[in-house]
Amino acid sequence: MKKLILTTTAVALTVAISLPVTVFAHGGATGVVKERMDAMGMMGDAVKALKDMMQGKTALNAEIVRKQAAIIQKHSGEALTKTFPEGSLDKPTEAKPEIWTDWERFTALANQLESYAEGLGLAADNGVQMGEGMGSGMGAMMGGSGTMGQMMGSGQVRPEDLAKMPVQGVFTMMVQTCSACHTDFRVEKK
């Protein structure tokens, strides 16, 4: 009985301590602004969970890569753009009005992020560096029809092409897409 009471008390205390952090994490954001801030937070957490693996500081775990890539994919593309209805600049948003004046670029970056996230999940087993047997896959991407150069030049990012790359390369391109979007469309944090 004492163990049950102590366990219940510990759970209640943990919830009580963490609740204010969750409730006020976005400075009182509500509605669609809170929804998109929560989604951005989840994607940011996923990137952080992968960072040390991609830098070789911790062992690559393909299952974790797939799980985190799925989180990013779930919140990108159309799922991301729908959280930015025109004019949704209610504080504490970090969105710039340029999102709606350059909607085409914003949408392209959101869709590119989705493709990179899918490609990241598909490349999870490839390792962070080019391994034995992968050279032919990379060569196929660099030459011939449907090449990486053509893919990048056309603005189309195909997850099946990314799946042939080292996971670290796909991660880097995905993070660069995040950075480009933040540079153009997010108010700089002070």
Accessible surface in RSA format (square Angstrom, percent):
REM  Atomic radii and reference values for relative SASA: ProtOr
REM  Chains: A
REM  Algorithm: Lee & Richards
REM  Probe-radius: 1.40
REM  Slices: 20
REM RES _ NUM      All-atoms   Total-Side   Main-Chain    Non-polar    All polar
REM                ABS   REL    ABS   REL    ABS   REL    ABS   REL    ABS   REL
RES MET A   1   172.34  89.3 126.92  84.0  45.42 108.1 114.91  97.7  57.43  76.1
RES LYS A   2   169.95  82.9 166.49 102.2   3.46   8.2 110.40  99.4  59.55  63.4
RES LYS A   3   165.48  80.7 160.89  98.7   4.59  10.9 106.45  95.8  59.03  62.9
RES LEU A   4   114.24  63.6 109.22  78.1   5.02  12.6 112.79  79.2   1.45   3.9
RES ILE A   5    95.03  54.1  92.68  69.0   2.35   5.7  94.89  68.3   0.14   0.4
RES LEU A   6   124.95  69.6 121.20  86.7   3.76   9.4 121.49  85.3   3.47   9.3
RES THR A   7    72.52  51.6  67.49  68.4   5.04  12.0  55.79  74.9  16.73  25.3
RES THR A   8    80.24  57.1  75.75  76.8   4.49  10.7  67.50  90.7  12.74  19.3
RES THR A   9    77.01  54.8  72.66  73.7   4.35  10.4  60.50  81.3  16.51  25.0
RES ALA A  10    55.82  51.3  48.66  75.1   7.16  16.3  54.72  77.1   1.10   2.9
RES VAL A  11    88.35  58.1  85.92  77.8   2.43   5.9  88.33  76.7   0.02   0.1
RES ALA A  12    58.41  53.7  48.03  74.1  10.38  23.6  54.86  77.3   3.55   9.4
RES LEU A  13   104.82  58.4 101.13  72.4   3.69   9.3 104.35  73.3   0.47   1.3
RES THR A  14    87.05  61.9  83.60  84.8   3.45   8.2  61.78  83.0  25.27  38.2
RES VAL A  15    84.16  55.4  83.72  75.8   0.45   1.1  84.03  73.0   0.13   0.4
RES ALA A  16    58.61  53.9  44.10  68.1  14.51  33.0  50.30  70.8   8.31  22.0
RES ILE A  17   115.32  65.6 105.19  78.4  10.14  24.4 110.98  79.9   4.34  11.8
RES SER A  18    53.54  45.2  51.12  68.2   2.41   5.6  36.95  78.7  16.59  23.2
RES LEU A  19    97.87  54.5  95.39  68.2   2.48   6.2  97.87  68.7   0.00   0.0
RES PRO A  20    64.33  46.9  60.96  55.6   3.37  12.3  63.21  52.2   1.12   7.0
RES VAL A  21   107.14  70.5  99.74  90.3   7.40  17.8 106.71  92.7   0.43   1.2
RES THR A  22    87.36  62.1  79.99  81.1   7.37  17.6  60.94  81.9  26.42  39.9
RES VAL A  23    77.57  51.0  63.56  57.5  14.01  33.8  67.29  58.5  10.28  27.9
RES PHE A  24   140.45  70.3 127.16  78.8  13.29  34.6 127.72  77.4  12.73  36.4
RES ALA A  25    64.43  59.2  27.78  42.9  36.65  83.4  37.70  53.1  26.73  70.8
RES HIS A  26    42.80  23.4  36.18  25.1   6.62  16.9  29.38  30.3  13.42  15.6
RES GLY A  27    59.63  73.5   0.00   N/A  59.63  73.5  35.19  96.6  24.44  54.7
RES GLY A  28    49.37  60.9   0.00   N/A  49.37  60.9  31.84  87.4  17.54  39.3
RES ALA A  29     8.35   7.7   0.00   0.0   8.35  19.0   0.63   0.9   7.72  20.4
RES THR A  30   105.09  74.7  95.70  97.0   9.39  22.4  64.09  86.1  41.00  62.0
RES GLY A  31    58.64  72.3   0.00   N/A  58.64  72.3  44.34 121.7  14.30  32.0
RES VAL A  32    44.73  29.4  36.20  32.8   8.53  20.6  37.01  32.2   7.72  20.9
RES VAL A  33     3.14   2.1   3.09   2.8   0.04   0.1   3.09   2.7   0.04   0.1
RES LYS A  34    67.13  32.7  67.13  41.2   0.00   0.0  52.14  46.9  14.99  16.0
RES GLU A  35    88.75  51.0  80.27  60.7   8.48  20.2  37.75  73.0  51.00  41.6
RES ARG A  36     5.69   2.4   5.69   2.9   0.00   0.0   2.87   3.9   2.82   1.7
RES MET A  37    25.09  13.0  22.04  14.6   3.05   7.3  23.70  20.1   1.40   1.9
RES ASP A  38    44.60  31.2  39.47  39.3   5.13  12.1  17.55  41.3  27.05  27.0
RES ALA A  39     8.98   8.3   8.91  13.7   0.07   0.2   8.91  12.5   0.07   0.2
RES MET A  40    61.00  31.6  53.63  35.5   7.36  17.5  46.86  39.8  14.14  18.7
RES GLY A  41    32.24  39.8   0.00   N/A  32.24  39.8  31.19  85.6   1.05   2.3
RES MET A  42    86.12  44.6  82.71  54.7   3.41   8.1  55.20  46.9  30.92  41.0
RES MET A  43    13.32   6.9  13.10   8.7   0.22   0.5  12.99  11.0   0.32   0.4
RES GLY A  44    29.05  35.8   0.00   N/A  29.05  35.8  27.64  75.8   1.42   3.2
RES ASP A  45    89.52  62.7  83.79  83.4   5.73  13.6  27.12  63.8  62.40  62.2
RES ALA A  46     0.60   0.6   0.00   0.0   0.60   1.4   0.15   0.2   0.45   1.2
RES VAL A  47    31.23  20.6  31.23  28.3   0.00   0.0  31.23  27.1   0.00   0.0
RES LYS A  48   150.25  73.3 134.78  82.7  15.47  36.8  85.13  76.6  65.12  69.4
RES ALA A  49    49.76  45.8  23.35  36.0  26.42  60.1  36.12  50.9  13.65  36.2
RES LEU A  50     0.00   0.0   0.00   0.0   0.00   0.0   0.00   0.0   0.00   0.0
RES LYS A  51    99.17  48.4  99.07  60.8   0.10   0.2  42.52  38.3  56.64  60.3
RES ASP A  52    61.75  43.3  61.68  61.4   0.07   0.2   8.66  20.4  53.09  52.9
RES MET A  53    11.25   5.8  10.04   6.6   1.21   2.9   9.68   8.2   1.56   2.1
RES MET A  54     4.90   2.5   3.22   2.1   1.68   4.0   3.22   2.7   1.68   2.2
RES GLN A  55    93.05  52.0  62.05  45.3  31.00  73.8  31.71  67.5  61.35  46.5
RES GLY A  56    57.41  70.8   0.00   N/A  57.41  70.8  24.12  66.2  33.29  74.6
RES LYS A  57   142.68  69.6 106.80  65.5  35.88  85.4  73.35  66.0  69.33  73.9
RES THR A  58    72.75  51.7  60.22  61.0  12.53  29.9  65.11  87.5   7.64  11.6
RES ALA A  59    91.01  83.7  65.08 100.4  25.94  59.0  76.09 107.2  14.92  39.5
RES LEU A  60    57.86  32.2  27.20  19.5  30.67  77.1  27.20  19.1  30.67  82.5
RES ASN A  61    63.72  43.9  58.87  56.9   4.85  11.7  15.05  36.2  48.67  47.0
RES ALA A  62    21.76  20.0  15.82  24.4   5.93  13.5  15.82  22.3   5.93  15.7
RES GLU A  63   112.28  64.5 110.31  83.5   1.97   4.7  57.15 110.5  55.13  45.0
RES ILE A  64    69.43  39.5  68.82  51.3   0.61   1.5  69.43  50.0   0.00   0.0
RES VAL A  65     0.00   0.0   0.00   0.0   0.00   0.0   0.00   0.0   0.00   0.0
RES ARG A  66    84.08  35.3  79.51  40.5   4.57  10.9  45.33  61.9  38.75  23.5
RES LYS A  67   130.04  63.4 121.54  74.6   8.51  20.3  74.10  66.7  55.94  59.6
RES GLN A  68    22.82  12.8  22.82  16.7   0.00   0.0   0.00   0.0  22.82  17.3
RES ALA A  69     1.62   1.5   1.57   2.4   0.06   0.1   1.62   2.3   0.00   0.0
RES ALA A  70    56.86  52.3  49.71  76.7   7.16  16.3  52.45  73.9   4.42  11.7
RES ILE A  71    51.12  29.1  49.67  37.0   1.45   3.5  51.06  36.8   0.05   0.1
RES ILE A  72     1.27   0.7   1.27   0.9   0.00   0.0   1.27   0.9   0.00   0.0
RES GLN A  73    58.72  32.8  55.88  40.8   2.84   6.8   8.82  18.8  49.90  37.8
RES LYS A  74   146.44  71.4 127.66  78.3  18.78  44.7  85.30  76.8  61.14  65.1
RES HIS A  75    25.81  14.1  24.33  16.9   1.48   3.8  14.23  14.7  11.58  13.5
RES SER A  76     1.03   0.9   0.00   0.0   1.03   2.4   0.00   0.0   1.03   1.4
RES GLY A  77     0.00   0.0   0.00   N/A   0.00   0.0   0.00   0.0   0.00   0.0
RES GLU A  78   135.93  78.0 131.72  99.7   4.21  10.0  47.50  91.9  88.43  72.2
RES ALA A  79    36.56  33.6  27.03  41.7   9.53  21.7  29.59  41.7   6.98  18.5
RES LEU A  80     5.90   3.3   4.85   3.5   1.05   2.6   5.90   4.1   0.00   0.0
RES THR A  81    14.89  10.6  12.26  12.4   2.63   6.3   2.04   2.7  12.85  19.4
RES LYS A  82   136.96  66.8 111.37  68.3  25.60  60.9  66.69  60.0  70.27  74.9
RES THR A  83     5.17   3.7   4.97   5.0   0.19   0.5   5.06   6.8   0.11   0.2
RES PHE A  84    10.05   5.0   8.81   5.5   1.23   3.2   8.81   5.3   1.23   3.5
RES PRO A  85    64.26  46.8  52.68  48.0  11.58  42.1  64.26  53.1   0.00   0.0
RES GLU A  86   150.56  86.4 118.99  90.0  31.57  75.2  38.28  74.0 112.29  91.7
RES GLY A  87    48.32  59.6   0.00   N/A  48.32  59.6  27.43  75.3  20.89  46.8
RES SER A  88    12.81  10.8   6.47   8.6   6.35  14.6  12.81  27.3   0.00   0.0
RES LEU A  89    62.16  34.6  52.20  37.3   9.96  25.0  53.41  37.5   8.75  23.6
RES ASP A  90   104.12  72.9  97.93  97.5   6.19  14.6  27.71  65.2  76.41  76.2
RES LYS A  91   172.50  84.2 148.55  91.1  23.95  57.0 103.28  93.0  69.22  73.7
RES PRO A  92    39.76  29.0  31.64  28.8   8.12  29.5  35.47  29.3   4.29  26.7
RES THR A  93    12.31   8.8   3.23   3.3   9.08  21.6   2.51   3.4   9.80  14.8
RES GLU A  94    56.91  32.7  54.14  41.0   2.77   6.6  20.22  39.1  36.69  30.0
RES ALA A  95    10.03   9.2   1.06   1.6   8.97  20.4   4.42   6.2   5.62  14.9
RES LYS A  96    56.12  27.4  56.12  34.4   0.00   0.0  22.34  20.1  33.79  36.0
RES PRO A  97    76.04  55.4  74.81  68.2   1.22   4.4  74.84  61.8   1.19   7.4
RES GLU A  98    81.48  46.8  81.00  61.3   0.48   1.1  36.41  70.4  45.07  36.8
RES ILE A  99     2.01   1.1   2.01   1.5   0.00   0.0   2.01   1.4   0.00   0.0
RES TRP A 100    41.09  16.5  19.24   9.3  21.85  51.3  19.78  10.5  21.31  34.6
RES THR A 101   118.96  84.6  80.35  81.5  38.60  92.0  78.76 105.8  40.20  60.8
RES ASP A 102    60.87  42.6  57.68  57.4   3.19   7.5  18.39  43.3  42.48  42.4
RES TRP A 103    95.45  38.3  92.51  44.8   2.95   6.9  71.55  38.1  23.91  38.8
RES GLU A 104   148.89  85.5 139.45 105.5   9.44  22.5  55.80 107.9  93.09  76.0
RES ARG A 105    94.72  39.8  88.85  45.3   5.87  14.0  37.85  51.7  56.87  34.5
RES PHE A 106     2.38   1.2   2.33   1.4   0.04   0.1   2.33   1.4   0.04   0.1
RES THR A 107    36.30  25.8  36.30  36.8   0.00   0.0  36.30  48.8   0.00   0.0
RES ALA A 108    57.19  52.6  46.39  71.6  10.80  24.6  53.31  75.1   3.88  10.3
RES LEU A 109    10.66   5.9   9.31   6.7   1.35   3.4  10.08   7.1   0.59   1.6
RES ALA A 110     2.01   1.9   0.27   0.4   1.75   4.0   1.80   2.5   0.22   0.6
RES ASN A 111    66.12  45.6  64.28  62.1   1.84   4.4  24.64  59.3  41.48  40.1
RES GLN A 112    44.04  24.6  39.81  29.1   4.22  10.1  10.50  22.3  33.54  25.4
RES LEU A 113    10.73   6.0  10.73   7.7   0.00   0.0  10.73   7.5   0.00   0.0
RES GLU A 114    60.72  34.9  60.72  45.9   0.00   0.0   8.72  16.9  52.00  42.5
RES SER A 115    23.52  19.9  22.39  29.9   1.13   2.6   1.16   2.5  22.36  31.3
RES TYR A 116     3.59   1.7   3.59   2.0   0.00   0.0   0.72   0.5   2.86   3.5
RES ALA A 117     0.30   0.3   0.00   0.0   0.30   0.7   0.00   0.0   0.30   0.8
RES GLU A 118    67.25  38.6  64.25  48.6   3.00   7.2  11.03  21.3  56.22  45.9
RES GLY A 119     0.00   0.0   0.00   N/A   0.00   0.0   0.00   0.0   0.00   0.0
RES LEU A 120     0.00   0.0   0.00   0.0   0.00   0.0   0.00   0.0   0.00   0.0
RES GLY A 121    13.60  16.8   0.00   N/A  13.60  16.8  11.26  30.9   2.34   5.2
RES LEU A 122    96.18  53.6  73.26  52.4  22.91  57.6  76.55  53.8  19.63  52.8
RES ALA A 123     0.00   0.0   0.00   0.0   0.00   0.0   0.00   0.0   0.00   0.0
RES ALA A 124     0.09   0.1   0.00   0.0   0.09   0.2   0.00   0.0   0.09   0.2
RES ASP A 125   109.06  76.4  76.81  76.4  32.25  76.3  34.89  82.1  74.16  74.0
RES ASN A 126    35.52  24.5  23.24  22.5  12.28  29.6   4.42  10.6  31.10  30.1
RES GLY A 127    21.13  26.1   0.00   N/A  21.13  26.1  21.03  57.7   0.10   0.2
RES VAL A 128    36.45  24.0  32.54  29.5   3.90   9.4  32.54  28.3   3.90  10.6
RES GLN A 129   116.86  65.3 110.16  80.5   6.70  16.0  50.56 107.6  66.30  50.3
RES MET A 130    77.85  40.3  50.92  33.7  26.94  64.1  50.92  43.3  26.94  35.7
RES GLY A 131    38.29  47.2   0.00   N/A  38.29  47.2  31.64  86.8   6.65  14.9
RES GLU A 132   180.90 103.9 151.06 114.3  29.84  71.0  71.74 138.8 109.16  89.1
RES GLY A 133    70.71  87.2   0.00   N/A  70.71  87.2  41.71 114.5  28.99  64.9
RES MET A 134    30.21  15.6  26.76  17.7   3.45   8.2  26.96  22.9   3.25   4.3
RES GLY A 135    46.41  57.2   0.00   N/A  46.41  57.2  36.02  98.9  10.39  23.3
RES SER A 136    91.49  77.3  69.92  93.3  21.57  49.7  58.38 124.3  33.11  46.4
RES GLY A 137    20.68  25.5   0.00   N/A  20.68  25.5  20.36  55.9   0.31   0.7
RES MET A 138    48.41  25.1  48.41  32.0   0.00   0.0  48.35  41.1   0.06   0.1
RES GLY A 139    42.86  52.8   0.00   N/A  42.86  52.8  33.68  92.4   9.17  20.5
RES ALA A 140    59.54  54.7  39.17  60.4  20.37  46.3  49.77  70.1   9.77  25.9
RES MET A 141     2.47   1.3   1.00   0.7   1.47   3.5   2.47   2.1   0.00   0.0
RES MET A 142   123.94  64.2  97.13  64.3  26.81  63.8  91.57  77.9  32.37  42.9
RES GLY A 143    38.06  46.9   0.00   N/A  38.06  46.9  32.19  88.3   5.88  13.2
RES GLY A 144    59.47  73.3   0.00   N/A  59.47  73.3  41.70 114.4  17.77  39.8
RES SER A 145   111.68  94.4  81.08 108.2  30.60  70.5  48.03 102.3  63.65  89.2
RES GLY A 146    36.56  45.1   0.00   N/A  36.56  45.1  25.57  70.2  10.99  24.6
RES THR A 147    10.17   7.2  10.16  10.3   0.02   0.0   5.41   7.3   4.76   7.2
RES MET A 148    17.33   9.0  16.92  11.2   0.41   1.0  16.92  14.4   0.41   0.5
RES GLY A 149    50.68  62.5   0.00   N/A  50.68  62.5  40.78 111.9   9.90  22.2
RES GLN A 150   106.45  59.5  94.45  69.0  11.99  28.6  48.50 103.2  57.95  43.9
RES MET A 151    10.57   5.5   3.59   2.4   6.98  16.6  10.23   8.7   0.34   0.4
RES MET A 152    80.37  41.6  62.82  41.6  17.55  41.8  63.80  54.2  16.57  22.0
RES GLY A 153    68.58  84.6   0.00   N/A  68.58  84.6  36.74 100.8  31.84  71.3
RES SER A 154    74.37  62.8  38.08  50.8  36.29  83.6  48.02 102.3  26.35  36.9
RES GLY A 155    52.98  65.3   0.00   N/A  52.98  65.3  33.56  92.1  19.42  43.5
RES GLN A 156   119.47  66.8 118.36  86.5   1.11   2.6  32.99  70.2  86.48  65.6
RES VAL A 157    13.93   9.2   2.07   1.9  11.86  28.6   2.07   1.8  11.86  32.2
RES ARG A 158   102.80  43.2 102.43  52.2   0.36   0.9  37.76  51.6  65.04  39.4
RES PRO A 159    19.64  14.3  19.64  17.9   0.00   0.0  19.64  16.2   0.00   0.0
RES GLU A 160    94.67  54.4  90.73  68.6   3.94   9.4  49.65  96.0  45.02  36.8
RES ASP A 161     3.64   2.5   3.64   3.6   0.00   0.0   0.37   0.9   3.27   3.3
RES LEU A 162     0.00   0.0   0.00   0.0   0.00   0.0   0.00   0.0   0.00   0.0
RES ALA A 163    25.67  23.6  18.07  27.9   7.60  17.3  18.19  25.6   7.48  19.8
RES LYS A 164    86.56  42.2  78.46  48.1   8.10  19.3  52.40  47.2  34.16  36.4
RES MET A 165    17.18   8.9  17.18  11.4   0.00   0.0  17.18  14.6   0.00   0.0
RES PRO A 166    13.47   9.8  13.47  12.3   0.00   0.0  13.47  11.1   0.00   0.0
RES VAL A 167     0.00   0.0   0.00   0.0   0.00   0.0   0.00   0.0   0.00   0.0
RES GLN A 168    53.36  29.8  53.36  39.0   0.00   0.0  11.29  24.0  42.07  31.9
RES GLY A 169    22.78  28.1   0.00   N/A  22.78  28.1  20.84  57.2   1.94   4.4
RES VAL A 170     0.00   0.0   0.00   0.0   0.00   0.0   0.00   0.0   0.00   0.0
RES PHE A 171    17.99   9.0  17.99  11.1   0.00   0.0  17.99  10.9   0.00   0.0
RES THR A 172    60.69  43.2  58.29  59.1   2.40   5.7  43.66  58.6  17.03  25.7
RES MET A 173    32.54  16.8  30.89  20.4   1.64   3.9  17.55  14.9  14.99  19.9
RES MET A 174     0.04   0.0   0.04   0.0   0.00   0.0   0.04   0.0   0.00   0.0
RES VAL A 175    49.20  32.4  49.20  44.5   0.00   0.0  49.20  42.7   0.00   0.0
RES GLN A 176   110.36  61.7 104.91  76.7   5.45  13.0  41.16  87.6  69.20  52.5
RES THR A 177     9.43   6.7   5.29   5.4   4.14   9.9   4.64   6.2   4.79   7.2
RES CYS A 178    26.97  20.4  23.48  26.2   3.50   8.2  13.94  35.3  13.04  14.1
RES SER A 179    59.90  50.6  54.47  72.7   5.43  12.5  25.93  55.2  33.97  47.6
RES ALA A 180    32.32  29.7  23.83  36.8   8.49  19.3  31.70  44.6   0.62   1.6
RES CYS A 181    16.28  12.3  15.97  17.8   0.31   0.7   6.33  16.0   9.96  10.7
RES HIS A 182    65.11  35.6  61.09  42.5   4.01  10.3  40.46  41.7  24.65  28.7
RES THR A 183    97.17  69.1  77.96  79.0  19.20  45.8  66.86  89.8  30.31  45.8
RES ASP A 184    48.61  34.1  39.02  38.8   9.59  22.7  13.92  32.7  34.69  34.6
RES PHE A 185     7.93   4.0   5.64   3.5   2.29   6.0   5.78   3.5   2.15   6.1
RES ARG A 186    78.04  32.8  73.78  37.6   4.26  10.1  18.30  25.0  59.74  36.2
RES VAL A 187    69.00  45.4  67.74  61.3   1.25   3.0  68.36  59.4   0.64   1.7
RES GLU A 188   142.47  81.8 130.94  99.1  11.52  27.4  50.86  98.4  91.61  74.8
RES LYS A 189   130.28  63.6 105.70  64.9  24.58  58.5  62.15  55.9  68.13  72.6
RES LYS A 190   237.39 115.8 156.87  96.3  80.52 191.7 135.07 121.6 102.32 109.0
END  Absolute sums over single chains surface
CHAIN  1 A    11195.3       8948.1       2247.3       7028.2       4167.1
END  Absolute sums over all chains
TOTAL         11195.3       8948.1       2247.3       7028.2       4167.1
